[in-house]
Structures are given as structure tokens and as C-alpha cells.
Amino acid sequence: MKSSHASFQKRLEIILALVIIGATLAFGGVQPLTYSLMEIAIFAMALVLLIRQTRRGRIDFPLPVWPLFFVLLVIFQIIPLPASWIIHLSPSRALPSSLATLAHRSASALTISIYPHATVLGLLKLLAYLAAFGLAAYIFDSHQRKSLLVSVLIFLGLFEAAYGIVQYLTGWQKIFTFKKIYYVTEATGTFINHNHFSGFIELTFPFVLALIFYYFQIWQEGRRRGPGRVDQATVNSAAMQTAFFGFLLAVAVVAVVFSRSRAGILATVFSLVFIGLLAQLKTKRKAWMLGLAAFVLIAVGYGLWIGLNPVVARFEMFKAGTQYLETEGRLSFWKSTLGIIHAHPFLGIGLGAFRYAFTHFQTYMVELSVHHAHSDYLELTAETGYIGAALLFVPILGLLIKMIHSFLTDPRRYRPAITLGCIGSALAILIHSVADFNLHIPANALVFAVVLGIGYKASCLERRAEEQLTSADHPAVTGRVHRKSRVT
């Protein structure tokens, strides 16, 4: 029975890994056909899992309650309600210049969403990401000390990094056979936009650092015990793998630099420093800090050697202050988005309906068709109001804090290392999302959901299960749990 269960989990893991690979390589999954196939595959996997669990008499899909409240809010946005109710819930809809005409409803019945069709499409994507979260949490098992999902994220991130470096250094600006039109001087990998390329690297490079930390612990423990008490071949192998993954980390960081994404570079540096210091709090080894310092010096030295003038020039544009931000467009987009939020503060205009509302508030670059606010936080607040933004982002912040606590208190080696990767991945993309829309790129949003699912399983579900075993009055079981914790 256990063998059948493990085989089923492995098949789900392979399929989910293939979905991630497909969405990433297909321009980040931005084409309707690509993200539609992605959704179908994820829903099919979730359905098969639920049917299998139903036949066994117990449904145990590892999805917390908090995302369901956000889903209910989005569903409420597309339910036709009496116009008088809508006006009370969103008074701005009663104004002559309101967005009610976009809803294609009679005066007697309206929806909170100004464009229900777009909200339905947004809801389907949201449900797919939540299903991916649950599948990742179901599949991941730290006791195996090996995860195909984590390996795929690492290798896919390194493939994108290497692809982007080749684009930047050689000028071969193609995505397979597609010749790039935009961002032809930056590294973009298989993504169209350099910011979304750097966002994907941000989501994956922390797991490389996580493996560095994992093998570093094995290496240091072997050195502490001394010759004769440990397998020297294992210690030497751990040292070599620490150095090897250090090289791969440098490749990933260089790729982000070559993307010339300012928000991406800042998010990467902050995430790298944060999880590096967090690891120091746990390991308390001078060698770790010396290694991090050496890595920074090598990275800076390599940057000076190849020449970082184009990258530095991107940051120097900020010298013009708000004048540059106005000309570049981002600041004006944010101001117009704030106008939407001010008009629809509590329940928003409907998930996915931003592009249809923005033109009514657009005051700059009016000839442009703006699809995103270039800030995931502002865009989501405009679409779902303060209530929706709180329902989504506050629990994610809570999970991040829970992962940090679990990492610092977990007695194992492999599981806290993977938790560290989840922390760095989530932190980097959340920082980058302040000034871009990475979470609206299907491949990046899917990976983010999978990362959160792995982190939820490692820091919440597995720890909770072990605490229940430890608190039970079974000394033999408790002792076995503690002994296993020291080894793995």
C-alpha cells in the first residue's frame, strides 16, 4: 500500500514538474493556450487526487483555510445583485462616469466586478495556483531528503540563467526560433520581459543557496568530529558540493545583473543577504560568514572585470528623481491606480478587471493601453479592495514568518535547508512585486504557489505532525523521532 502511494505521489510530482517546465519555456506561460493547458493539467491532477482520496474514505488535500476566504470574495464579485445593494457596497458605481456600463447588466442587477468575464478568468487562474499549492504540499516529503520539484526549480532556474547570460554576452537575442523585438540589450531567457526573467531567477536561486547550506552543515560536522569518526569520503564530497553549488549561485546572480532589472537586482541582493544572515543565526560558524564575504567579493570583482556600466547607467537614471519616474511611466501608473482604489476602496472593481478600468482614470500616456499597474500590491488592491489585499497578502506574510521560525528551531538538516530556500524565494518575489507584476506572469505565479506549498508542508504540516507524536505518551516513538531528527 505504501509503495502504491509513493508511486502515485511520484507520478504527480513528475507531471507537476513538467507543467512548470512547459509554462516557463513557453514565454513564461503568457499566451492563452499555454496558461489554459497549464490550468487543465493542474485541475486534472487535483481531481485525480481527490477521487483517489474519496475512494479511500478520507479527503486530505493540504490546503489551509485562509485562501478560501479570498476565493469567496472573488466569487461574490461576480454574483448579480440588486443595483441598490451594489451602490451601497460601492457608491462610486452610482456616479455618471461610473464603470457600471462595462458590466453589461441591466439597471436592476449589477455585479461588483465591472467586467465579470475577466473576473471569471482571473478566478480560474487563482484556483489553478491554489491547486498547485496543495499539490506541492501533498507531494513534498522532507524525510526522503530529495525532492524532484526542488531539483527541477534549481535546474530550470540555472537553464534560464545560462540562456540569459548567452543572450547578453553574445548579442544572440532569440528565444529559441523567435527573434526578440523588445529588451534586446538585456538578458531575458525564455521570457519576453527582463523583469519577469529576473523574477523567475529570484524564485529559484535561493534553493541553490539552500543546498550550499545543507552541504556546508555536513562538511562542518565532519570537520568537528574529526578523522576516524565519520566517513571522510562523505565529508570531502560535501565540501566539493558546497563549492560547486557556490559556483552555480554565482551564475544565477550574474544572470540577474545581466537582466538589468533594477527591482530584480535589489530584490536579489536583499534576499541573498537576508537568508545568508538567517543561516548564520542557525549555524553560528565563522566559515559561513567568511564564505559569504568571499562570494560577494568574487561577484563584485567579476562585475568590475566584465564592466557594469550598462547596469550602473540604469540606476543612475534615478538621479532625476520623480521627474524620471513620471517620464518612465511607472509613477503615473501608480497614481492612476490609486485613483481606482480611492473610488472602489473595499471590494474593488473585480479580479482581472484592471485593464478595463484603468483607461477611465488614466491621466498620462493616454495613448497607451495599460494592462498592469506595475505593482502587484496596487493592482490587487484596485481589483479586490483593501479587504481582498488583506485576505491574500497578510496570510502569506504570516506563512513567511512561520517559515523563518521553523527554520531557526528545526533540529534537522535537509528540511530547514529547503525551508530557507522557500523563505528567500518568497521574500525576493514579494519585494520585486512592489514595482512590477511578476505575480501576473503564469510561470512565475505557478512557481510562487509551489514554493509556498513546499514551505507550508515543511514548516507547518510536518512540524505539527512531529509535535503531536512527541507529545503523545509513547516514549519509543518519541525517542525514534528525536533520533531521526538528529540524523536527517
VEXDO-501253 format. One record per residue (C-alpha): z, y negated, x negated; residue number from 1; residue in three letters. Coordinates in Angstrom, 1 decimal. Each point is the difference from the previous one (the first is absolute). Layout:
BEGIN
z;y;x;lumke;kolkol
Z;Y;X;NUM;ALA
...
This chain:
BEGIN
z;y;x;lumke;kolkol
0.0;0.0;0.0;1;MET
0.9;-2.4;-2.8;2;LYS
-3.2;0.9;-1.8;3;SER
-2.0;-0.8;3.1;4;SER
1.8;-3.3;0.5;5;HIS
-0.6;-1.0;-3.7;6;ALA
-3.7;0.9;0.3;7;SER
-0.3;-2.1;3.1;8;PHE
1.6;-3.0;-1.7;9;GLN
-2.3;0.4;-3.0;10;LYS
-3.1;0.0;2.3;11;ARG
1.2;-3.2;1.7;12;LEU
0.8;-1.6;-3.4;13;GLU
-3.5;0.8;-1.2;14;ILE
-1.7;-1.4;3.1;15;ILE
2.1;-3.2;-0.1;16;LEU
-0.8;-0.4;-3.7;17;ALA
-3.7;0.3;0.7;18;LEU
0.3;-2.6;2.8;19;VAL
1.6;-2.4;-2.5;20;ILE
-2.7;0.7;-2.6;21;ILE
-2.8;-0.5;2.6;22;GLY
1.4;-3.2;1.4;23;ALA
0.5;-1.5;-3.5;24;THR
-3.4;0.9;-1.4;25;LEU
-1.8;-1.2;3.1;26;ALA
0.5;-3.7;-0.8;27;PHE
3.7;0.2;1.0;28;GLY
-0.8;1.4;3.4;29;GLY
-1.0;-3.3;1.5;30;VAL
-3.1;1.3;1.8;31;GLN
0.5;1.0;3.6;32;PRO
-1.4;3.5;-0.6;33;LEU
2.3;0.6;-2.9;34;THR
3.3;-1.1;1.6;35;TYR
-1.0;1.7;3.2;36;SER
-0.4;3.3;-1.8;37;LEU
3.3;-0.7;-1.8;38;MET
1.8;-0.4;3.3;39;GLU
-1.6;3.1;1.5;40;ILE
1.1;2.1;-3.0;41;ALA
3.5;-1.3;0.0;42;ILE
0.4;0.4;3.8;43;PHE
-1.4;3.6;-0.3;44;ALA
2.6;0.9;-2.7;45;MET
2.8;-1.5;2.0;46;ALA
-1.1;1.8;3.2;47;LEU
-0.3;3.4;-1.8;48;VAL
3.5;-0.5;-1.5;49;LEU
1.5;-0.8;3.4;50;LEU
-1.7;3.0;1.7;51;ILE
1.3;2.3;-2.8;52;ARG
3.5;-1.4;0.4;53;GLN
-0.2;0.3;3.8;54;THR
-0.8;3.6;-0.3;55;ARG
3.0;0.5;-2.1;56;ARG
2.1;-1.6;2.6;57;GLY
1.1;-3.1;-1.9;58;ARG
-1.8;-3.3;-0.7;59;ILE
1.2;-1.6;-3.2;60;ASP
-2.5;-2.7;-0.9;61;PHE
1.7;-2.1;-2.7;62;PRO
-0.6;-3.5;1.5;63;LEU
2.9;-2.4;0.4;64;PRO
0.6;-1.9;3.3;65;VAL
-0.6;-3.5;-1.3;66;TRP
-3.8;0.0;-0.1;67;PRO
-0.1;1.2;3.6;68;LEU
1.5;-3.3;1.2;69;PHE
-2.9;-1.9;-1.7;70;PHE
-2.5;2.4;1.6;71;VAL
1.6;-0.6;3.5;72;LEU
-0.4;-3.8;-0.6;73;LEU
-3.7;0.4;-0.8;74;VAL
-0.5;2.2;3.1;75;ILE
1.8;-2.7;2.0;76;PHE
-2.6;-2.5;-1.3;77;GLN
-2.9;1.8;1.7;78;ILE
1.6;0.8;3.4;79;ILE
-1.4;-2.3;2.7;80;PRO
2.8;-2.0;1.6;81;LEU
0.1;-2.7;2.7;82;PRO
-1.2;-3.3;-1.4;83;ALA
3.3;-1.7;0.9;84;SER
1.8;2.5;-2.2;85;TRP
-2.3;-0.6;-3.0;86;ILE
0.4;-3.8;0.4;87;ILE
3.8;0.4;-0.2;88;HIS
-0.2;2.4;-3.0;89;LEU
-2.6;-2.2;-1.8;90;SER
-0.1;-3.5;1.5;91;PRO
-2.9;-1.1;-2.2;92;SER
-2.3;2.2;2.0;93;ARG
0.3;-2.4;2.9;94;ALA
-1.5;-2.9;-2.0;95;LEU
-3.7;-1.0;0.8;96;PRO
-1.0;0.9;-3.6;97;SER
1.9;3.3;0.1;98;SER
-1.4;3.2;-1.2;99;LEU
0.3;1.7;3.3;100;ALA
-3.7;0.0;0.5;101;THR
-0.5;2.4;-2.8;102;LEU
1.9;2.7;1.9;103;ALA
-2.8;0.4;2.6;104;HIS
2.6;0.4;2.7;105;ARG
0.3;-1.6;3.5;106;SER
2.4;-2.8;0.5;107;ALA
2.3;2.4;1.9;108;SER
0.4;2.5;-2.9;109;ALA
0.2;-0.7;-3.7;110;LEU
1.0;1.7;-3.2;111;THR
2.1;-1.5;-2.8;112;ILE
-2.8;1.0;-2.3;113;SER
-2.8;-2.5;0.1;114;ILE
-2.5;2.8;-0.8;115;TYR
1.4;3.4;1.1;116;PRO
-2.9;2.0;-1.5;117;HIS
0.9;-1.3;-3.5;118;ALA
3.6;0.8;0.7;119;THR
-0.8;3.6;1.0;120;VAL
-2.0;0.4;-3.2;121;LEU
2.9;-1.4;-2.0;122;GLY
2.4;2.3;1.8;123;LEU
-2.1;3.1;-0.9;124;LEU
0.2;-1.0;-3.7;125;LYS
3.7;-0.6;0.3;126;LEU
0.5;3.4;1.5;127;LEU
-2.1;1.6;-2.7;128;ALA
2.1;-1.6;-2.7;129;TYR
3.2;1.1;1.7;130;LEU
-1.4;3.5;0.2;131;ALA
-0.8;-0.1;-3.7;132;ALA
3.6;-1.2;-0.6;133;PHE
1.4;3.0;1.9;134;GLY
-2.4;2.5;-1.6;135;LEU
0.9;-1.2;-3.5;136;ALA
3.7;0.3;0.8;137;ALA
-0.6;3.5;1.4;138;TYR
-2.0;1.1;-3.0;139;ILE
2.0;-1.4;-2.9;140;PHE
2.6;2.3;-1.5;141;ASP
1.8;-1.2;-3.1;142;SER
1.5;3.4;-0.7;143;HIS
-3.4;1.2;-1.1;144;GLN
0.0;-2.6;-2.7;145;ARG
-3.8;-0.4;0.5;146;LYS
-1.8;-1.9;2.7;147;SER
-3.8;0.1;0.5;148;LEU
0.2;-3.3;1.9;149;LEU
1.6;-1.8;-2.9;150;VAL
-2.4;1.6;-2.4;151;SER
-3.0;-1.2;2.1;152;VAL
1.4;-3.5;0.2;153;LEU
0.4;-0.1;-3.8;154;ILE
-3.4;1.4;-0.9;155;PHE
-1.8;-2.0;2.7;156;LEU
1.7;-3.2;-1.2;157;GLY
-1.0;0.8;-3.6;158;LEU
-3.5;0.7;1.1;159;PHE
-0.2;-3.4;1.8;160;GLU
1.5;-1.7;-3.1;161;ALA
-2.4;1.6;-2.4;162;ALA
-2.9;-0.8;2.3;163;TYR
1.1;-3.6;0.3;164;GLY
0.4;-0.3;-3.8;165;ILE
-3.5;1.2;-0.6;166;VAL
-1.4;-2.5;2.6;167;GLN
1.8;-2.8;-1.7;168;TYR
-0.7;0.8;-3.7;169;LEU
-3.7;1.1;0.4;170;THR
-1.1;-2.2;2.9;171;GLY
-1.2;3.1;1.9;172;TRP
0.9;-1.5;3.4;173;GLN
-0.8;2.9;2.3;174;LYS
2.0;2.2;2.4;175;ILE
-1.8;3.3;-0.5;176;PHE
-3.5;-1.0;1.0;177;THR
1.0;-3.1;1.9;178;PHE
-0.6;-3.2;-2.0;179;LYS
2.8;-2.5;0.5;180;LYS
-0.8;-3.5;1.4;181;ILE
3.5;-1.5;-0.2;182;TYR
2.7;0.1;-2.7;183;TYR
-2.6;0.9;-2.6;184;VAL
2.2;-1.3;-2.9;185;THR
3.1;1.9;1.0;186;GLU
1.1;3.7;0.0;187;ALA
-0.1;1.3;3.5;188;THR
-0.4;3.8;-0.4;189;GLY
-1.4;1.5;3.2;190;THR
1.4;-3.0;2.0;191;PHE
-2.0;-3.0;1.0;192;ILE
2.8;-2.5;-0.5;193;ASN
1.8;-0.3;-3.4;194;HIS
3.3;-0.8;1.8;195;ASN
-0.2;3.3;1.9;196;HIS
-0.8;1.9;-3.1;197;PHE
3.0;-1.4;-1.8;198;SER
2.0;0.8;3.2;199;GLY
-0.9;3.6;-0.3;200;PHE
0.9;0.2;-3.7;201;ILE
3.4;-1.6;1.0;202;GLU
0.6;2.8;2.4;203;LEU
-0.7;2.7;-2.5;204;THR
1.0;-1.1;-3.5;205;PHE
3.8;0.2;0.8;206;PRO
-0.3;3.7;0.2;207;PHE
-1.3;0.1;-3.5;208;VAL
3.1;-1.9;-1.1;209;LEU
2.0;2.5;2.1;210;ALA
-1.3;2.9;-2.0;211;LEU
0.7;-1.9;-3.2;212;ILE
3.6;-0.3;1.2;213;PHE
0.2;3.7;1.0;214;TYR
-1.2;1.3;-3.4;215;TYR
2.0;-2.6;-1.9;216;PHE
3.2;1.4;1.6;217;GLN
-0.9;3.6;-1.1;218;ILE
-0.8;-1.2;-3.5;219;TRP
3.2;-2.0;-0.3;220;GLN
2.1;2.8;1.4;221;GLU
-1.5;2.4;-2.6;222;GLY
0.8;-2.4;-2.8;223;ARG
3.5;-0.4;1.2;224;ARG
0.7;3.7;0.1;225;ARG
-1.5;0.5;-3.4;226;GLY
-2.0;2.9;-1.6;227;PRO
0.9;3.5;1.0;228;GLY
1.4;-0.9;3.4;229;ARG
-3.4;-0.8;1.7;230;VAL
-3.5;1.2;-0.2;231;ASP
-1.5;-2.2;-2.7;232;GLN
-3.5;0.5;1.2;233;ALA
1.0;-1.4;3.4;234;THR
1.6;-3.0;-1.6;235;VAL
-3.1;-0.7;-2.2;236;ASN
-2.3;0.5;3.1;237;SER
2.1;-2.5;1.9;238;ALA
-0.2;-2.6;-2.8;239;ALA
-3.8;0.4;-0.2;240;MET
-0.4;-0.3;3.8;241;GLN
2.2;-3.1;-0.1;242;THR
-2.4;-1.6;-2.5;243;ALA
-3.1;1.3;1.8;244;PHE
1.0;-1.5;3.4;245;PHE
1.0;-3.2;-1.8;246;GLY
-3.7;-0.3;-1.1;247;PHE
-1.1;0.7;3.6;248;LEU
2.3;-2.7;1.2;249;LEU
-1.6;-2.5;-2.4;250;ALA
-3.4;0.9;1.4;251;VAL
1.2;-0.8;3.5;252;ALA
1.5;-3.3;-1.0;253;VAL
-3.1;-1.0;-1.9;254;VAL
-2.1;0.7;3.1;255;ALA
2.1;-2.3;2.1;256;VAL
-0.4;-2.7;-2.6;257;VAL
-3.7;0.5;0.0;258;PHE
-0.1;-0.3;3.8;259;SER
1.0;-3.7;-0.7;260;ARG
2.0;0.2;3.3;261;SER
2.8;-2.5;-0.6;262;ARG
2.2;1.3;2.8;263;ALA
-0.7;3.6;-1.2;264;GLY
1.0;-0.9;-3.6;265;ILE
3.2;-1.7;1.1;266;LEU
0.9;2.9;2.3;267;ALA
-0.7;2.6;-2.7;268;THR
2.1;-1.8;-2.6;269;VAL
2.9;-0.5;2.4;270;PHE
-0.1;3.6;1.2;271;SER
-0.3;1.3;-3.6;272;LEU
3.0;-2.0;-1.2;273;VAL
2.1;0.8;3.1;274;PHE
-0.4;3.7;-0.1;275;ILE
0.3;0.0;-3.8;276;GLY
3.4;-1.7;0.3;277;LEU
1.0;2.2;2.9;278;LEU
-0.7;3.0;-2.1;279;ALA
2.1;-1.5;-2.8;280;GLN
2.9;-0.2;2.4;281;LEU
-0.2;3.7;0.6;282;LYS
-0.9;1.3;-3.5;283;THR
2.1;-2.5;-2.0;284;LYS
-2.0;0.9;-3.1;285;ARG
-1.0;-2.6;-2.6;286;LYS
-3.1;2.0;-0.7;287;ALA
-1.3;-0.7;3.5;288;TRP
0.3;-3.8;-0.4;289;MET
-1.5;0.2;-3.5;290;LEU
-2.9;2.0;1.4;291;GLY
-0.5;-2.6;2.8;292;LEU
0.1;-2.8;-2.5;293;ALA
-2.5;1.8;-2.2;294;ALA
-2.3;0.5;2.9;295;PHE
0.1;-3.7;0.9;296;VAL
-0.8;-1.0;-3.5;297;LEU
-2.9;2.4;-0.3;298;ILE
-1.4;-1.1;3.3;299;ALA
0.3;-3.7;-1.0;300;VAL
-1.5;0.7;-3.4;301;GLY
-2.9;1.9;1.5;302;TYR
-0.6;-2.8;2.5;303;GLY
-0.1;-2.6;-2.8;304;LEU
-2.4;2.3;-2.0;305;TRP
-2.5;0.4;2.8;306;ILE
0.4;-3.6;1.2;307;GLY
1.6;-1.0;3.2;308;LEU
-1.7;-3.4;0.5;309;ASN
-1.7;0.9;3.3;310;PRO
3.4;1.3;1.4;311;VAL
1.9;-3.0;-1.3;312;VAL
-2.6;-2.3;1.4;313;ALA
0.7;1.4;3.5;314;ARG
3.7;-0.9;-0.3;315;PHE
-0.8;-3.5;-1.4;316;GLU
-1.7;-0.8;3.3;317;MET
3.5;-0.4;1.4;318;PHE
0.5;-3.2;-2.1;319;LYS
-1.8;-1.8;2.8;320;ALA
2.9;1.0;2.3;321;GLY
-0.5;-0.2;3.8;322;THR
-3.4;-1.7;-0.5;323;GLN
-1.4;3.2;-1.5;324;TYR
1.6;2.2;2.7;325;LEU
-1.6;-2.2;2.6;326;GLU
-3.4;0.2;-1.6;327;THR
0.3;3.8;-0.6;328;GLU
0.8;0.4;3.7;329;GLY
3.1;2.2;-0.1;330;ARG
2.4;-2.8;0.8;331;LEU
-2.1;-1.3;2.9;332;SER
-0.2;3.5;1.4;333;PHE
3.8;0.3;-0.1;334;TRP
0.4;-3.4;1.7;335;LYS
-2.4;1.1;2.8;336;SER
1.8;3.3;0.3;337;THR
3.3;-1.8;0.4;338;LEU
-1.6;-1.8;2.9;339;GLY
-0.7;3.3;1.7;340;ILE
3.6;1.1;-0.6;341;ILE
1.4;-3.3;1.3;342;HIS
-2.1;0.5;3.2;343;ALA
0.9;3.6;0.5;344;HIS
3.3;0.5;-1.9;345;PRO
1.7;3.0;1.6;346;PHE
-2.6;2.6;1.1;347;LEU
-3.1;-1.3;-1.9;348;GLY
-3.7;0.2;1.0;349;ILE
-0.4;3.7;-0.2;350;GLY
-0.3;2.4;-3.0;351;LEU
-3.5;-0.3;-1.6;352;GLY
-0.9;-3.1;1.9;353;ALA
0.5;-2.5;-2.8;354;PHE
-3.7;-0.6;-0.7;355;ARG
-0.6;-0.9;3.7;356;TYR
2.8;-2.5;0.2;357;ALA
-0.4;-1.7;-3.4;358;PHE
-3.1;-2.0;0.9;359;THR
2.0;-1.8;2.7;360;HIS
2.5;-1.2;-2.7;361;PHE
-2.4;-0.3;-3.0;362;GLN
0.0;-3.5;-1.4;363;THR
-1.6;0.6;-3.4;364;TYR
-3.2;1.8;-1.1;365;MET
-0.9;0.2;3.6;366;VAL
-3.4;1.5;-0.9;367;GLU
1.7;3.1;-1.3;368;LEU
0.9;3.0;2.1;369;SER
3.5;0.9;-1.1;370;VAL
1.2;3.5;0.8;371;HIS
3.3;0.0;-1.8;372;HIS
2.8;-2.5;-0.8;373;ALA
0.2;1.0;-3.7;374;HIS
3.6;0.8;0.6;375;SER
1.0;3.2;1.7;376;ASP
3.3;-1.4;1.1;377;TYR
-1.5;-3.1;1.7;378;LEU
-2.8;2.0;1.6;379;GLU
2.3;2.6;1.4;380;LEU
2.4;-2.7;1.3;381;THR
-3.0;-1.7;1.7;382;ALA
-1.1;3.3;1.6;383;GLU
3.4;1.4;1.1;384;THR
2.4;-3.0;-0.2;385;GLY
3.3;-0.3;-1.7;386;TYR
1.2;3.1;2.0;387;ILE
-2.8;2.2;-1.4;388;GLY
0.3;-1.3;-3.5;389;ALA
3.7;0.8;0.0;390;ALA
-0.5;3.4;1.6;391;LEU
-2.4;1.0;-2.8;392;LEU
1.1;-1.7;-3.2;393;PHE
3.8;0.1;0.4;394;VAL
0.1;3.8;0.1;395;PRO
-2.4;0.2;-2.9;396;ILE
2.4;-2.2;-2.0;397;LEU
2.9;2.2;1.1;398;GLY
-1.8;3.1;-1.2;399;LEU
-0.7;-1.8;-3.4;400;LEU
3.7;-0.7;-0.4;401;ILE
0.8;3.6;1.0;402;LYS
-2.4;1.3;-2.6;403;MET
1.6;-2.2;-2.7;404;ILE
3.5;1.3;0.9;405;HIS
-1.3;3.6;0.0;406;SER
-1.6;-0.4;-3.4;407;PHE
3.2;-1.3;-1.6;408;LEU
2.2;2.6;1.5;409;THR
-2.2;3.1;0.0;410;ASP
1.2;2.6;-2.6;411;PRO
-3.4;1.7;-0.4;412;ARG
-2.8;-0.9;-2.3;413;ARG
-3.3;0.5;1.8;414;TYR
0.9;-1.4;3.4;415;ARG
1.4;-3.3;-1.2;416;PRO
-3.0;-0.4;-2.3;417;ALA
-2.3;0.3;3.1;418;ILE
2.2;-2.3;1.9;419;THR
-0.3;-2.5;-2.8;420;LEU
-3.8;0.2;0.4;421;GLY
0.3;-0.6;3.7;422;CYS
2.2;-3.0;-0.6;423;ILE
-2.4;-1.6;-2.5;424;GLY
-3.0;0.8;2.2;425;SER
1.5;-1.5;3.2;426;ALA
1.4;-3.0;-1.8;427;LEU
-3.3;-0.9;-1.7;428;ALA
-2.1;0.1;3.1;429;ILE
2.6;-1.9;2.1;430;LEU
0.0;-2.8;-2.6;431;ILE
-3.8;0.0;-0.1;432;HIS
-0.2;-0.2;3.8;433;SER
1.5;-3.4;0.0;434;VAL
-3.4;-1.4;-1.2;435;ALA
-2.5;2.6;1.1;436;ASP
-0.8;2.6;2.6;437;PHE
0.2;3.3;-1.8;438;ASN
1.7;1.7;2.9;439;LEU
-3.1;-0.7;2.1;440;HIS
-2.1;2.1;-2.4;441;ILE
0.1;3.6;1.3;442;PRO
0.2;1.8;-3.3;443;ALA
2.9;-2.2;-1.2;444;ASN
1.8;0.1;3.3;445;ALA
-0.3;3.8;0.1;446;LEU
1.4;0.4;-3.6;447;VAL
2.8;-2.4;0.9;448;PHE
0.9;2.1;3.0;449;ALA
-0.1;3.2;-2.1;450;VAL
2.2;-1.6;-2.7;451;VAL
2.6;-1.1;2.7;452;LEU
-0.1;3.5;1.4;453;GLY
0.7;1.6;-3.4;454;ILE
2.8;-2.5;-0.6;455;GLY
1.5;0.6;3.4;456;TYR
0.0;3.7;-0.6;457;LYS
1.5;-0.3;-3.5;458;ALA
2.6;-2.6;0.7;459;SER
1.0;0.7;3.6;460;CYS
-0.9;3.4;1.3;461;LEU
0.7;2.1;-3.1;462;GLU
3.1;-1.9;-1.0;463;ARG
1.3;0.3;3.6;464;ARG
-0.6;3.7;0.1;465;ALA
1.8;0.5;-3.3;466;GLU
3.0;-2.1;1.1;467;GLU
0.3;2.1;3.1;468;GLN
0.0;3.2;-2.1;469;LEU
2.5;-1.5;-2.4;470;THR
2.4;-1.1;2.8;471;SER
-0.1;3.5;1.6;472;ALA
2.9;2.3;-0.8;473;ASP
-2.1;2.4;-2.1;474;HIS
1.1;-0.2;-3.6;475;PRO
-2.7;2.4;-1.2;476;ALA
-2.8;-2.1;1.6;477;VAL
1.5;-3.2;-1.2;478;THR
0.3;1.3;-3.6;479;GLY
-3.6;1.2;0.1;480;ARG
-1.2;-3.5;1.2;481;VAL
1.9;-1.7;-2.8;482;HIS
-1.2;2.4;-2.7;483;ARG
-3.6;-0.5;1.2;484;LYS
0.4;-3.7;0.0;485;SER
1.0;0.0;-3.7;486;ARG
-3.0;2.0;-0.9;487;VAL
-2.9;-1.4;2.0;488;THR
